Amino acid sequence: MAETAAALPAPTSADSEPVGSPVLDTVLTTFVTLVPVVGLVAAGWQLWGGALNWHDLVVLVATYIPAGLGISIGYHRLYTHRAFKANPIVRGVVGALGSAALEGPVISWVANHRKHHAFADRHGDPHSPHVDHGGGLLNTLRGLGHAHMGWLFSHTQRGAKARYAPDLLKDPVARFIDRTWVLWVALGLAFPFGLGVALTGTIAGGLTGLLWGGAVRIVLLHHATYSINSLCHVFGRRRFDTGDESRNLAWLAPLSFGEAWHNNHHAFPQSAAHGLGRGEFDLSAVIIRGLERTGLVWDVVRIPAERQLTKAV
């Protein structure tokens, strides 16, 4: 791996995009990170006190799944890796659902992720747990912390949109979803409130729906996504030789809608399916296949078994 990395190009200033206002970015990131955690604490208190109701869990599931699929199918497989093609309505819907996950506007998300692939676990990777952290338990924990959340507070390694997402800068659907990100976040919070009211007929039910379908859903989905960057580059199985430290983490796959088959993904980034082996369930791939059968998506990228064998370890 060291010899391969040495032969690869090093990052330049053109690969990174400076943050316009580092202080404001830090404040907003802190707010988005901590406020849902406060909600999670409140949800824990509700659960401990026996006040948790069935409708709160319904709201949680009804919000976690669409937002998670928006990240997995929309932000990641469609917009980042172009694993399939879709009509403007489908592209807009999955982009809006991904935006509701509160992980940032789509074009920035894509630029950061494409930069991650360009420099995976090398200098230039925005969130590698291995670069500049050294060996040993303490340094491994530091690296995991950086890859999981610490990189969100760094203003020097963000992917340059002009370099890593020029296609989306020219795409009217992507630009619209990106510009209206706050609207989709707001609707993603209004929906669990409205669903809570509809299920209970009370404002109190709406507020607990907002707690579970807003704060708790955001925390759970954030950390499922963050764990791909951190845990899936340290723990798990490597089926393919990828030249980096990506790994498959089976227990995380259901929570991340198939994203945790991460070594598979790094081996074949454009594959619409990340679960490539028997028993590697990938809900996102199942849904993409279903959309393909209806004609809503097409040109779905699949990796033949013989090509997979060329990278197998």
Phi, psi and omega in degrees: 000321181297318180295319179296315181297322181295331182277348182274152181294146178275153178293150176239178180297335180288344181280339184245151181238119181295146177284134183301314180226093182303321181294313179297319179300317180296318180297313182294319179296319178298317181297311182295329182281318189272323184300314176298330178295321176300319176297323178296321177297317178297322178294322176297320177296319178297317179295316180297324182277002178076017183264003180288132181244161182302324185292333176294319179291324176299315179296319179302310181294320183290346177253324181296315185294309180298318180293320178295319177292328176298321176289310186292306183280318186278287183304315191273296190283325180276297188287321182281309190252357177051048182286348176199171176247152182212159178287165185302327181293312178299316180297321178292318181296311182291330176292319178294319178295320176296322178298323181295343179288348177065043176249015178105162178298152190297320185291320176295317180301314181296315181299317179296319184287322177295324176294322176302315180291325181295329184230037188307119178059029172230172174303129185111340175289122183297332187218044174282136175280358187253331186286126175067021180245343177074184182261183181090160185299312183298316180291327175296318178295320177298317179297319177298319179297319178296313183292328184284310182219332187303324183296337179296337181260006176265138185247016187247347186240016179294141181293133179288122184295323181295331181270320189256349178220043180296330179295321181285330176295338178260356186267114183298326179292311180298319180296320179295313179298321180294314182294327185259023183308315182299323178300315182290326174297314181297317178294327177293340175265328179291325183300310180295328175296311180296321179293321177298319177295317182295323183283331186247338184075015182226153174294324178300319177295326176293321181290319177289330173297319177295324178297311185277321180273351176254280186297309183295316178301317181296314180298311182298316182289320176305311186284337171295316178292314180300326182293334175297318180291326187259290186300321184283004171245009179228318185246153174113190188255144177248108178274335187232150175277109185246352182077010176221192185254020180296145183218157173268131180235099192299317185293336182274343185301314180297322181289336183252010176062035177098354183293335185283359169278062197282326176294320175302316183295318180291332177290322183223076188301329184273357180296133178290336177254131174265329173280106187254346183249171178297131180085358179267081185291136185220095184298322179300318180295323178298317181291320177300319178297320178294319177295325178296319181295332178275351181087004181283336173228159182206177183052045180287127183278124176235149183254114180298152182301323181293327176289323177299323182297333182292340180248000183294143179265000000 
